[in-house]
Amino acid sequence: MTVIVGVQKEDYCILGGDRMVSVGGNYISREKVSHKVFKRGGFIFGFTGTSRDAQILNFEKHGEGWDFNEKPEDIDYFMHTEFIEWIKNIYGKNKRLKTENEIIGFSSGCFLAGCFGKLYYVGPHFSVSQYKDSVYAIGCGWEFAYGAMFTSKNEPPMTMLENGLKAASYYSAYINEPFDFVESYKELK
């Protein structure tokens, strides 16, 4: 199972996630490589759902006409249009889309995407949104993570994320350390 947490500040955003995965009803922790939170140029991603869906997001080539290392002129417009079209294309190409009540969506999960310092929630039916308080938690145990991050909202962002992940781990048997973190800044570093 998975929990992903995120915080957006004025000039950067940061994501954190656990490494616990389920395999045939068993839950194991990945010690060497995490595929749940990752960075691609100026973009960061935190994914819930199947490992295959996260791998597609992590390894597919960027969309035509843009690059992960190039900052879009209008990030909000880009994330709601070109980025989502790219997502639909790569998941369709890999046969990872499903239709439910005539609505097309991912085969599993949802994710957080950071683009040059701005953070977005991408829902299972390709909805893109930003949270008013700039604090995000998705996946298993998200309620515990969100509550812990809220109570530490005056702390540095990394402390907020660590508190959120630790709370989710404490209250959910499906979340466990180690935790991984990735950052995205307004300007590529």
Backbone as numpy.savetxt, mean C-alpha at the origin, in Angstrom:
# Nx Ny Nz CAx CAy CAz Cx Cy Cz
-1.64 -13.15 6.37 -2.49 -11.97 6.37 -1.59 -10.74 6.37
-2.18 -9.58 6.30 -1.40 -8.37 6.09 -2.03 -7.17 6.79
-1.17 -6.30 7.31 -1.60 -4.96 7.70 -0.61 -3.98 7.07
-1.14 -2.92 6.48 -0.34 -1.86 5.90 -0.78 -0.55 6.56
0.20 0.24 6.99 -0.09 1.54 7.60 0.67 2.62 6.85
0.14 3.84 6.87 0.80 4.93 6.18 0.48 6.27 6.79
1.40 7.20 6.59 1.22 8.58 7.05 1.75 9.49 5.96
1.01 10.56 5.69 1.47 11.59 4.76 1.74 12.86 5.54
2.89 13.44 5.30 3.25 14.73 5.88 3.39 15.73 4.75
3.85 16.93 5.05 3.87 18.01 4.05 4.71 17.66 2.82
5.91 17.09 3.02 6.78 16.86 1.86 7.16 15.39 1.64
6.54 14.49 2.37 6.82 13.07 2.16 5.70 12.21 2.72
5.73 10.93 2.34 4.83 9.95 2.95 5.63 8.69 3.24
5.14 7.89 4.15 5.84 6.68 4.57 4.82 5.57 4.78
5.20 4.36 4.40 4.36 3.17 4.58 5.10 2.14 5.41
4.36 1.33 6.13 4.92 0.21 6.87 4.02 -0.99 6.72
4.60 -2.18 6.81 3.82 -3.40 6.72 4.54 -4.58 7.35
3.77 -5.62 7.62 4.35 -6.83 8.21 4.78 -7.78 7.10
5.32 -8.94 7.48 5.75 -9.94 6.51 5.00 -11.26 6.63
3.96 -11.31 7.44 3.24 -12.56 7.65 2.46 -12.92 6.39
2.53 -14.19 6.00 1.77 -14.69 4.85 1.08 -15.98 5.25
0.00 -16.30 4.54 -0.67 -17.58 4.78 -0.37 -18.50 3.60
-0.05 -19.74 3.94 0.23 -20.76 2.93 -0.53 -22.01 3.34
-1.58 -22.31 2.59 -2.36 -23.52 2.88 -2.93 -23.57 4.28
-3.37 -22.44 4.81 -3.94 -22.40 6.15 -2.93 -22.22 7.26
-1.63 -22.24 6.92 -0.58 -21.98 7.90 -0.11 -20.54 7.73
0.35 -19.94 8.82 0.83 -18.57 8.77 2.31 -18.56 9.08
3.08 -17.97 8.17 4.53 -17.93 8.33 5.00 -16.50 8.12
6.17 -16.20 8.66 6.76 -14.88 8.50 7.89 -14.96 7.50
7.90 -14.07 6.52 8.99 -14.01 5.55 10.13 -13.22 6.17
11.26 -13.84 6.31 12.39 -13.19 6.97 13.27 -12.40 6.01
13.42 -12.82 4.78 14.41 -12.22 3.90 13.87 -11.10 3.03
12.74 -11.29 2.39 12.25 -10.31 1.43 10.78 -10.03 1.70
10.41 -8.77 1.72 9.01 -8.41 1.87 8.48 -7.94 0.53
7.36 -8.48 0.13 6.72 -8.04 -1.10 5.47 -7.23 -0.79
5.26 -6.85 0.46 4.05 -6.12 0.83 4.24 -4.62 0.77
5.39 -4.11 1.12 5.70 -2.69 0.95 6.97 -2.60 0.12
6.96 -1.75 -0.89 8.12 -1.65 -1.77 8.14 -0.29 -2.46
9.29 0.03 -3.01 9.50 1.33 -3.65 9.88 1.11 -5.11
9.34 1.98 -5.96 9.69 2.00 -7.39 9.89 3.46 -7.79
11.13 3.92 -7.85 11.41 5.31 -8.17 10.79 6.23 -7.14
9.96 7.19 -7.58 9.29 8.11 -6.68 7.99 7.57 -6.10
7.68 6.29 -6.37 6.44 5.66 -5.92 6.74 4.65 -4.82
5.79 4.55 -3.87 5.84 3.48 -2.87 4.49 2.78 -2.86
4.51 1.50 -2.51 3.29 0.71 -2.50 3.24 -0.15 -1.25
2.04 -0.33 -0.70 1.77 -1.27 0.38 0.52 -2.04 0.00
0.63 -3.36 -0.11 -0.42 -4.17 -0.71 -0.99 -5.20 0.24
-2.33 -5.33 0.24 -2.99 -6.44 0.92 -3.54 -7.35 -0.17
-3.71 -8.60 0.10 -4.21 -9.53 -0.91 -3.18 -10.59 -1.20
-3.28 -11.19 -2.37 -2.40 -12.30 -2.70 -0.99 -11.83 -3.05
-0.03 -12.70 -2.83 1.35 -12.38 -3.20 1.48 -12.13 -4.69
0.74 -12.88 -5.49 0.82 -12.70 -6.95 0.37 -11.30 -7.36
-0.70 -10.80 -6.77 -1.16 -9.46 -7.11 -0.12 -8.40 -6.73
0.53 -8.59 -5.60 1.59 -7.65 -5.20 2.78 -7.75 -6.14
3.13 -8.96 -6.57 4.26 -9.13 -7.49 4.00 -8.42 -8.82
2.78 -8.47 -9.30 2.44 -7.78 -10.55 2.69 -6.29 -10.37
2.22 -5.73 -9.28 2.40 -4.31 -9.01 3.88 -3.95 -8.85
4.64 -4.85 -8.27 6.05 -4.60 -7.99 6.94 -4.72 -9.23
6.59 -5.62 -10.17 7.54 -5.92 -11.24 7.10 -5.54 -12.65
5.84 -5.18 -12.85 5.39 -4.80 -14.20 6.02 -3.48 -14.62
6.29 -3.35 -15.92 6.84 -2.12 -16.48 5.84 -0.98 -16.30
6.36 0.23 -16.12 5.52 1.41 -15.97 4.66 1.62 -17.22
3.67 2.47 -17.07 2.75 2.74 -18.17 3.40 3.53 -19.30
2.79 3.45 -20.46 3.30 4.18 -21.63 3.17 5.68 -21.39
4.24 6.42 -21.68 4.21 7.86 -21.54 4.62 8.38 -20.17
4.93 7.50 -19.24 5.40 7.94 -17.93 6.37 6.93 -17.36
7.06 7.33 -16.30 8.12 6.52 -15.72 8.05 6.67 -14.20
8.41 5.63 -13.47 8.38 5.68 -12.01 9.33 6.73 -11.44
10.33 7.12 -12.21 11.30 8.11 -11.73 10.95 9.53 -12.12
9.89 9.74 -12.86 9.50 11.08 -13.29 8.26 11.53 -12.53
8.34 12.72 -11.97 7.22 13.27 -11.20 6.14 13.78 -12.16
4.90 13.30 -12.02 3.82 13.82 -12.86 3.56 15.29 -12.60
3.14 16.02 -13.62 2.87 17.45 -13.49 1.76 17.71 -12.46
0.66 16.97 -12.57 -0.46 17.07 -11.63 -0.67 15.69 -11.03
-0.15 15.48 -9.83 -0.15 14.15 -9.22 -1.57 13.63 -9.00
-2.48 14.46 -8.50 -3.84 14.00 -8.26 -4.51 13.54 -9.57
-4.40 14.32 -10.60 -4.99 13.95 -11.90 -4.36 12.64 -12.40
-3.04 12.56 -12.32 -2.32 11.37 -12.78 -2.79 10.11 -12.05
-2.90 10.19 -10.72 -3.27 9.00 -9.94 -4.69 8.55 -10.25
-5.59 9.47 -10.53 -6.98 9.13 -10.82 -7.21 8.69 -12.27
-6.26 8.92 -13.15 -6.46 8.62 -14.57 -5.40 7.65 -15.09
-4.24 8.14 -15.48 -3.22 7.31 -16.12 -2.77 6.16 -15.22
-2.57 6.44 -13.95 -2.12 5.40 -13.03 -3.16 4.28 -12.92
-4.42 4.65 -12.74 -5.47 3.63 -12.61 -5.63 2.85 -13.92
-5.50 3.49 -15.05 -5.56 2.77 -16.33 -4.42 1.76 -16.42
-3.24 2.15 -15.95 -2.10 1.23 -15.92 -2.43 0.03 -15.03
-3.00 0.29 -13.85 -3.37 -0.79 -12.93 -4.35 -1.75 -13.61
-5.39 -1.21 -14.21 -6.36 -2.06 -14.91 -5.70 -2.89 -16.00
-4.81 -2.28 -16.74 -4.13 -2.99 -17.84 -3.25 -4.12 -17.34
-2.42 -3.86 -16.32 -1.50 -4.91 -15.87 -2.24 -6.05 -15.19
-3.29 -5.73 -14.45 -4.05 -6.81 -13.81 -4.89 -7.57 -14.83
-5.41 -6.88 -15.83 -6.14 -7.55 -16.90 -5.24 -8.46 -17.71
-4.05 -7.97 -18.06 -3.08 -8.74 -18.83 -2.69 -10.02 -18.09
-2.63 -9.95 -16.77 -2.24 -11.10 -15.95 -3.45 -11.89 -15.44
-4.62 -11.61 -16.00 -5.86 -12.32 -15.65 -6.15 -12.30 -14.15
-5.99 -11.11 -13.54 -6.21 -10.95 -12.11 -7.38 -10.02 -11.80
-8.27 -9.83 -12.77 -9.47 -9.02 -12.54 -10.65 -9.93 -12.31
-11.64 -9.44 -11.58 -12.87 -10.19 -11.37 -14.05 -9.26 -11.63
-15.17 -9.84 -11.96 -16.39 -9.07 -12.16 -17.39 -9.51 -11.11
-17.92 -8.53 -10.39 -18.91 -8.79 -9.35 -20.03 -7.78 -9.51
-21.24 -8.27 -9.74 -22.38 -7.38 -10.00 -22.08 -6.38 -11.12
-21.44 -6.89 -12.16 -21.07 -6.12 -13.35 -20.05 -5.02 -13.08
-19.36 -5.09 -11.94 -18.31 -4.13 -11.62 -16.98 -4.87 -11.64
-16.01 -4.33 -12.37 -14.69 -4.96 -12.48 -13.80 -4.47 -11.36
-13.02 -5.40 -10.79 -12.10 -5.04 -9.71 -10.95 -6.02 -9.61
-10.08 -5.82 -8.61 -8.96 -6.72 -8.36 -9.48 -8.09 -7.97
-8.65 -9.09 -8.15 -9.04 -10.42 -7.69 -8.93 -10.52 -6.18
-8.11 -9.68 -5.56 -8.01 -9.68 -4.10 -7.42 -8.36 -3.62
-7.74 -8.00 -2.41 -7.07 -6.91 -1.72 -7.29 -5.50 -2.23
-6.52 -4.61 -1.64 -6.47 -3.19 -1.99 -5.06 -2.75 -1.65
-4.72 -1.50 -1.93 -3.37 -1.07 -1.60 -3.28 0.43 -1.35
-2.17 0.82 -0.75 -1.82 2.22 -0.58 -0.71 2.52 -1.57
-0.79 3.68 -2.19 0.24 4.09 -3.15 0.68 5.50 -2.82
1.97 5.68 -2.68 2.55 6.99 -2.49 3.20 7.42 -3.78
2.96 8.67 -4.18 3.53 9.19 -5.41 4.17 10.53 -5.11
5.51 10.55 -5.09 6.25 11.78 -4.85 5.69 12.57 -3.67
5.55 11.88 -2.53 5.17 12.53 -1.29 3.69 12.60 -0.97
2.82 12.16 -1.89 1.37 12.15 -1.63 0.90 10.70 -1.52
0.00 10.45 -0.57 -0.45 9.09 -0.30 -1.90 8.91 -0.70
-2.21 7.74 -1.29 -3.54 7.43 -1.80 -3.95 6.01 -1.41
-5.24 5.85 -1.15 -5.84 4.52 -0.99 -6.43 4.13 -2.33
-6.12 2.91 -2.80 -6.69 2.39 -4.04 -7.54 1.17 -3.66
-8.85 1.32 -3.83 -9.79 0.28 -3.43 -9.91 -0.83 -4.45
-10.62 -1.91 -4.08 -10.72 -3.08 -4.94 -11.44 -2.86 -6.26
-12.16 -1.75 -6.40 -12.84 -1.44 -7.66 -12.25 -0.20 -8.31
-10.95 0.01 -8.05 -10.17 1.09 -8.67 -10.55 2.49 -8.19
-11.21 2.60 -7.06 -11.47 3.92 -6.50 -10.16 4.44 -5.90
-9.91 5.73 -6.04 -8.70 6.36 -5.52 -9.15 7.45 -4.56
-8.61 7.44 -3.34 -9.00 8.46 -2.39 -7.85 8.81 -1.46
-7.98 9.97 -0.83 -7.04 10.40 0.19 -7.82 10.62 1.47
-7.21 10.25 2.60 -7.86 10.41 3.89 -7.61 11.82 4.41
-8.64 12.40 4.99 -8.57 13.77 5.48 -7.44 13.97 6.50
-7.27 13.01 7.40 -6.25 13.17 8.44 -4.88 12.66 8.03
-4.76 12.17 6.78 -3.48 11.70 6.23 -2.88 10.52 6.98
-3.72 9.75 7.66 -3.29 8.54 8.37 -4.08 7.38 7.78
-3.38 6.31 7.40 -3.99 5.20 6.67 -3.68 3.87 7.36
-4.65 2.96 7.33 -4.44 1.58 7.80 -5.39 0.68 7.02
-4.86 -0.38 6.42 -5.68 -1.33 5.67 -5.24 -2.75 6.01
-6.11 -3.69 5.76 -5.78 -5.10 5.96 -6.24 -5.63 7.31
-5.70 -6.77 7.67 -6.06 -7.46 8.90 -5.57 -6.65 10.11
-6.45 -6.37 11.02 -6.08 -5.61 12.22 -5.97 -4.12 11.99
-6.53 -3.64 10.88 -6.41 -2.20 10.57 -7.02 -1.33 11.66
-8.09 -1.81 12.31 -8.74 -1.01 13.34 -7.79 -0.75 14.51
-7.03 -1.79 14.91 -6.08 -1.64 16.01 -4.95 -0.70 15.61
-4.46 -0.87 14.38 -3.38 -0.02 13.88 -3.82 1.43 13.82
-5.01 1.66 13.29 -5.51 3.03 13.14 -5.70 3.69 14.50
-6.24 2.95 15.44 -6.44 3.49 16.78 -5.12 3.85 17.45
-4.13 2.98 17.33 -2.83 3.25 17.94 -2.15 4.44 17.27
-2.32 4.57 15.96 -1.72 5.71 15.27 -2.43 7.01 15.66
-3.74 6.93 15.84 -4.50 8.12 16.26 -4.02 8.61 17.63
-3.84 7.68 18.56 -3.44 8.09 19.91 -2.01 8.58 19.96
-1.22 8.31 18.91 0.16 8.82 18.88 0.35 9.84 17.77
-0.73 10.55 17.40 -0.68 11.47 16.26 0.27 12.65 16.46
0.66 12.93 17.69 1.61 14.02 17.93 3.06 13.54 17.96
3.25 12.26 17.71 4.59 11.67 17.66 5.14 11.76 16.24
6.45 11.52 16.05 6.99 11.47 14.69 6.31 10.37 13.88
6.22 10.52 12.55 5.53 9.54 11.71 6.01 8.09 11.89
7.31 7.89 12.03 7.81 6.52 12.19 7.29 5.91 13.49
7.22 6.69 14.54 6.68 6.21 15.82 5.21 5.84 15.66
4.46 6.69 14.94 3.04 6.39 14.69 2.89 5.05 13.98
3.68 4.84 12.92 3.57 3.59 12.16 3.98 2.39 13.00
5.07 2.52 13.73 5.50 1.41 14.59 4.43 1.08 15.62
3.82 2.10 16.24 2.75 1.86 17.22 1.57 1.16 16.56
1.21 1.59 15.36 0.11 0.95 14.64 0.39 -0.51 14.33
1.58 -0.80 13.84 1.93 -2.18 13.50 2.02 -3.06 14.75
2.58 -2.52 15.81 2.68 -3.30 17.06 1.30 -3.59 17.63
0.38 -2.62 17.58 -0.98 -2.86 18.08 -1.68 -3.93 17.24
-1.57 -3.85 15.92 -2.18 -4.86 15.05 -1.59 -6.23 15.34
-0.28 -6.29 15.56 0.40 -7.55 15.86 -0.05 -8.12 17.21
-0.23 -7.25 18.19 -0.63 -7.69 19.52 -2.05 -8.26 19.52
-2.95 -7.62 18.79 -4.36 -8.01 18.84 -4.79 -8.96 17.72
-3.94 -9.18 16.74 -4.28 -10.08 15.65 -3.24 -11.18 15.54
-3.69 -12.41 15.54 -2.77 -13.55 15.43 -2.14 -13.64 14.04
-2.65 -12.88 13.09 -2.20 -12.98 11.70 -1.21 -11.90 11.30
-0.76 -11.11 12.25 0.20 -10.04 11.99 1.40 -10.28 12.91
2.62 -10.13 12.36 3.79 -10.36 13.19 5.00 -9.62 12.64
5.96 -9.37 13.50 7.22 -8.78 13.08 7.98 -9.81 12.25
8.94 -9.38 11.46 9.49 -8.04 11.33 8.58 -7.14 10.48
8.80 -5.83 10.63 8.05 -4.84 9.86 9.01 -4.13 8.90
8.48 -3.73 7.77 9.26 -3.02 6.76 8.65 -1.65 6.51
9.50 -0.69 6.09 9.06 0.68 5.86 9.67 1.21 4.57
8.89 2.02 3.85 9.38 2.70 2.65 8.88 4.13 2.66
9.65 5.05 2.06 9.31 6.47 2.04 9.29 7.00 0.62
8.47 8.03 0.40 8.41 8.74 -0.87 8.42 10.24 -0.56
9.28 10.97 -1.26 9.40 12.41 -1.05 8.90 13.19 -2.25
8.57 14.46 -2.03 8.11 15.33 -3.13 9.11 15.32 -4.28
10.37 15.30 -3.94 11.42 15.24 -4.96 12.17 13.92 -4.80
12.51 13.31 -5.91 13.21 12.02 -5.90 14.56 12.16 -5.24
14.85 11.27 -4.27 16.14 11.31 -3.56 17.00 10.15 -4.02
